[in-house]
Amino acid sequence: MLFTDRADAGHRLAEALQHLRGEEPIVLGLPRGGVPVAFHVARSLQAPLDVIVVRKLGVPYQRELGFGAIGEGGVRVISDDIVRRGRLEQADLASVEHAEAAELARQAERFRAGRPRLDLAGRTAIVVDDGIATGATAAAACEVVRAHGAARVVLAVPVAPPDAAERLRASTDEFVCLSTPFAFSAVGEWYRDFSQTPDDEVVSLLAQAAAGPGPAAPAPSDGADGKDVQEELMIDAAGVRLTGDLTVPAGARAVVMFAHGSGSSRHSPRNRRVATALNQAGLGTLLFDLLTPAEEANRANVFDIETLADRLTDATGWLRGRVAGPIGYFGASTGAAAALQAAAAPGADIGAVVSRGGRPDLAGPLLPGVQAPTLLIVGGNDPQVLDLNREAEAALRCETCLEIVPGATHLFEEHGALQQVADLARDWFTSHLVTQA
């Protein structure tokens, strides 16, 4: 099983945990990468979310070997057997514990931003991580949770090696794991996007969860009434209900729709980085999933450009009923082909298109019909896609520009590369969309 990103893993894990909804559990995310997964589990189960901060205590001369772990509230879990066999001196153990306790306190204060730790006494606690390697940290977290008084401890992860899964199954009240592949070498290989989770993202997700679902959303607005609009919504597109995040800054005069050829594209950190730059420039954005999680599991659907384009076209019609002003498309990968095909449709009236590392060639014979000014952004170290974009540039009859980001590969992961993409997209949309408003 391959996950798009941690949000996708969270959605899928939540489906496997629905039987716990009636127990009114508390969801605990292991920082850092476990928190984005736990956020979506908690949201689906309508359960409170907290972080479980655990620090492993490593043997002084062999740090990867843990002789125990500590948690908040002075909880200590010590392996007397390892202490005895390792002939560890109490002074050495105390020194390690003192250093780890200081780091534990720092992390807990940073992540919770002043909020108190949730009381686990008598509750069902679901400990969530983004995957298991050895299982040592997860096992320690479960022990700490039990020491905090949890009546039932459930460990839930998207992926784990079979041997670690067996050990954890025996040490928890319930172990939920979506995939235990035999050919396992690292958690990251089972994610398309396994980029690092920064502290700020953990803080933000915990704050969102603590704030609760909030009041019912007001009537749709286009941001022209002097208020920012930010809402999660469901979009009816070609007979399918798709989830989206609409952000319209106050006074925004145009909106950019993001098209990506995968399921949970609205959670893509690359898409969100670009969307943030557009929002800061006064443009609205709609990030939404062109495929459902079940559809995205079938790789063939990612290349079904006709279906992706039809859904984008329907979603565009839906958006026009909610916002005023011109609409642009930002497409990535196969989503770029869908954006161009939708823009080529008669009466599409799309103001501008930007493609990031896209496959415009998949729009084929429809390219000459695109009238919207189109910017193609490609990494300089992505030769195959660069050649395909050069061919597409030649086929397009609209105002077209091909921008090459030097040294960048397909995902623009190199230092500063994604920022260049965001700047190029912002400048293209502000110069072509805002002038039409």
N, C-alpha and C positions, 0 to 999 in steps of 0.2 A: 504494500500500500504506500503510495507516494502522496505527500501532503503539499499543497501549494505554499502555505506559510503557516505560522502559528495560529492565525485566526481561523484558517480552514481546519486545522487540527482541533481547535477548540469547539467549532461547530459540530464536527463529526463525533468528538468525544462526548459532547453533551447529549447526543442522540442515544449513546450507549448507557447513559447515566439517568435516563428519565425515570427509571423505576425507584430512584431515591427521592424524587420530588416530595412524596408524601411524608418523608422523615424530617422535612424542614432542615436540611443540612446547612453547614457552614463550609464554604469552599476556601481552600488555602493554597495560594500559588507559591511555588519555590522560585525565588529570584535568581537570575533575572528572567530568563526565557520562559519559565513556567507561568509567570503572571499573565502574559497575553493569552495563553491557552485557558487559564483559569477564569479570566474575565468573561469569556464567551460561555464557558460552562455555567458560571454563576448567573449570568444574564438569562440563559435558557431555563435554568432551574428556578429562577426568581429567588435566589439564595444570596445571603450576604457574602461579601468577598473580603478576605484579609490576606496578608502575606505571612508565610511561616519562615522566619529567619533562623537558620541553623548554621552553626560553625563547627566543622569537623576539627577534632583535636588530633593532630598528626604527631607520630613518634618523632622526637627531635632529630634523630639521625636518619629517618626514613619518612619524610613528611607524607608521602602518599598512603602510608599505612596508618589508619586511624585507631587510636586507643579509646576513642569516645567522641562525644559531641555535646555541645551546650546549646540551650535555647533560651528564650526570654523568660523572665521571672525566676532566674537562678536555677533552671532545670539543668541537671547534669546526667548524662548517660555514659557510664564508664565501663569498659570491658576489663574486668579484673584479670581475665586470662591473658590478654595481651600485655597488660602492665606487668604481670608476674613473669611471663615468658621472655619479655623484653628487658627484664631487670631494670625497669625505669625508676629513677630516683624521684621522690616527691617534689624536690626543688625544681627539677626539669619539667615535671608535669604542671606544676603551679605556674611556671613561667609561660608555657604554651597557652594554658587556659587564660591567663591574665591578658595576653596579647589578643587572643581570639575574642574574649569578652568585650574588649574595647571596640573591635571591629563590628561585632554583633550589635552593640549599642548604637554605633554610628549608622549602620545600615537601617536598623529599625526606625530610628528617628528620621532619617532621610526619606524612607519609603512612606511612612505613615503621616508625615507632615503634622505631627502633634496629635493625631487621633489615637485613642486608646486601643490596645489590643482587644480583639473580640474574645469574650468568655466562652470557652469550649466545654465547660463542665456539663456533663450529661448529654452532650449533643453528638450527632453524627458529623464527623469531620471528613471532608474529601480533600486529600492532598493531591495537588496536580503539578506535574512537571511537563516539559516539552519532549521528554524522552529519557530513557535510562541507558547508561553505559555500564557501569559496574553495579549501580544500585546502592552504593554506600551512603550517599547523601540522602536519598529518598528514604532508605531504611531508618537512618538517624532521625529524619524529620517525623516519621511515623511514631517513633519512640518518644520524641519530645511532645508530640500532639497527645499521645496517650498519658504522658506524665502531667499534661495540663488539664486532665480530667475528662477527655473525650470518651463517651460511652462506646462509640464504634468508630473505627478508623478504616477509611477506604482510600486506597492509593489508585490514582487514575492517570494513565499516560498514553500517548498515541503509539509509541513504538518502544520495544525493548528486545534485547537478545534473549533467546529461549532460556539459557541457564540462569540469568539474573531474574527473569520472570518467575521461574520456579521457586527461587529463594524468597522472593518478595511475596509470592502467593501464600507461602507458609507463615510469614511473619505479620500479615495484616488480616483484618476481618474480611476484607474483600479486595481483590486486585482486578482492575479493569484495564485491559491493554488491547488496543485495536489491531496491532500487528506485532508478531514475534518472528521476524525473518531469520532463517538460519545463516544467510550470507550477510551477517551484521558486522560492521567494523566501526561505524560512528553514527551518532544520531543525525548529524547534518546531511548525510547522504540520502535520507528519506524525506527531505524537504527540497522543494525547488528554490525556496527563499529561506535561508537559515541565517540571515544577517543578524549581527549582534543586537541585543535589546539594551538600549541605554537606560541609565537610572531614571532619566526624565520621563521615559515612556511608562516605566513601572509606577512612578509617582502619579502620573496623569490618570492611568487606568484605575488605580486604587481610589483616587479622588472622585472619578466618575461613578464608580460603584458605590462609594459612601454617600454620594449625593442622591442616589436612588433614581428611579425612572423619571421623576419629575412630573409636573402637571401635564395634562393632555395638550397636545400641540395646538396652537391657535390656527385660525383659518389661513390657508395658503397666502403667502405674500411674496412679492418680487424684490423685496429689499428697498423699494423706492419710497417707503413710508418713514425712512429714517432709522429703521431698526435692522440689526443683523438677523439673518435667518439661518438656523442650523438645525437640521432635523434628519432623523432616519425614517425612511418611508418605503412603501411597497409600490412597485411600478408594474402596471399591466402592459405586457409587450408580447404580441404575437401568441396570445393564449397562455402565457407563462407569467407568474408573479415573481418579479426580481427585486432584490433588496438594494437600496441605494442610500447614499449620504449626500444631502443637498446643503450646500453652504452658499449663501448670498450675502455679501457684505452690504451694509447700508449704502444706498446710492449706486449700487452696481448697475452698469448699463449693458452688460452682456454676460452670458453663461457659457462655460466650456463643459462639454460632456466627455467623460473618459471612457474609451473603448479598449478592452483588453481581452485577448483570446483565452482567458482562463476563468475559473470559477470565482474565487474570492479576490478579485482584482481591486476592489475598493479598499482592501486592507494592505495592499502592496505598499511598502515604505517608499519605493521609487515614485509611484503615482501620487502618494500623499505629499512627498517632498515638492513635486511640481505643482500640485494643487495649492499648497500653502503659499508658494511664490505668486500664483495667480490671484489668490485671495488678498494677499498683501498689496497687490497692484490694483485692487478694486474690482476684480472679476469674480463672478459666481462660478461654482463648480458643482458638477454632479458626478460622483464616483459610484458606479454600480456594477453589479455582476451580470455579465451577458449569459453566463451558464449557471445552473444550479450546482451545488456540490456533487450531487449524484451524476449529473451530466459530465462534469469536468473530469470525473474519474475515468471516463472513456476518452482516451487521447484523440480519437478521430473527431470528436465534437469540436476540439480546439481549432481544427482546420476546416470546419464547415462554414465557410465564409458567407454563404447565402443565408443560412439561419442566423448567424451573428449580425449580418447587415439588416435583415428583416426586423430583428428585435431592436436594434439601434434606431431604425426608422420609426417604429411604433413608439419607443420610449421618447423620441424627439417630439412626436405629436403630443404625447402626454405632457411633456415638459412645457410646451408652448401654451398649454392651458393654465400653467401656474406662474410663469415668469414672463416679463416683457423684454423686448430687445433681441438683438442678434444671438445666434447660437453657433458655437464652434465645436470641433471635434479634436480631441487629443487621443491618438491611437498608438498602442504599443504592440509589437510582435504581430500576430495574426489579426489583432484588433485594428491595426492600421489599415489592413486590407478591407475589413468590414466598414471602417470609417469612410474610406474612399469610395467603396461601392455604394454606401448609403448616400454620400454626397453627390454621386453621379446620377441618382434617381431623378426623374423628371419632377420639377417643382420642389426639390429638396430644400432650396434656399438656405444653405449652410454658409456662414460668413467666412470661415477660415478653417484649415485643417493643419495639424502638426502630427508628424509621425516620428516616434522614438524607436530606433532599432527595429523598424517595422518591415513587414513583408508586403509592400505595395504591389509586387508582381502578382500576388494571388488575386488581385482585383482584375487582372488580365485585360481583356478587350474593353472594359468599362472605363479605364483610365482617361481616355480622351474626352469623356463626357463630364469629367469633374470641372466645375466652374469656380469653386472656392479656391482662393489663394492657398497654396500648399507648401509647407516647409518639411523637408525630409532631414532628420538628424540621425547620423550614423557614427559609430565609433571608428576611429582610424585603424584599429587593430581587429576589425570585424570584416575581413576581406570578402567573404562570400555574400554577406548581406549588403555590403557596400556596392558590389557589382550589381546586385539586383535593384538597388535603389537608383543607381546610375541609369539602368535600363528604364526604370519607371519614370525618372525625370525626363528622359527623352520622349516617352509616350504621352506624358501629360501636356495638355494644351492651355492650361490655366497659368496664372502667375506662379512660378515655382522656384524654389531655392533649395539646394542641397548643402547642408552644413556638416562638416566632418570634425568631430571632436578628437584632436590628436591624442594618440596613446590609449584611447578608450576601447574596451572590449564590449561584447554584446550587451551586458547588463550595466555598463557604465559604473562599475564598482571602484574604479581607480580614484585616488584623491582628487577632489575638485571636479570630476567629470560630470556627475549628476547635477552639480550646481550650474555648470555650463548649459546643460540641457534645460534646466528650469529657467535660466536667464533668456535663452534663445526662444523658448516657448512663450514666455511672458512678453517679450518684445514683439514677437510675431502677432500674438493675439491683440495686444493693446494697439498696435498700429493698423490692424486690419478689421478688428471687430468694433472697437470703440468708435472709430470714425464712421461706422455705419449706424450707430445708435442715434 
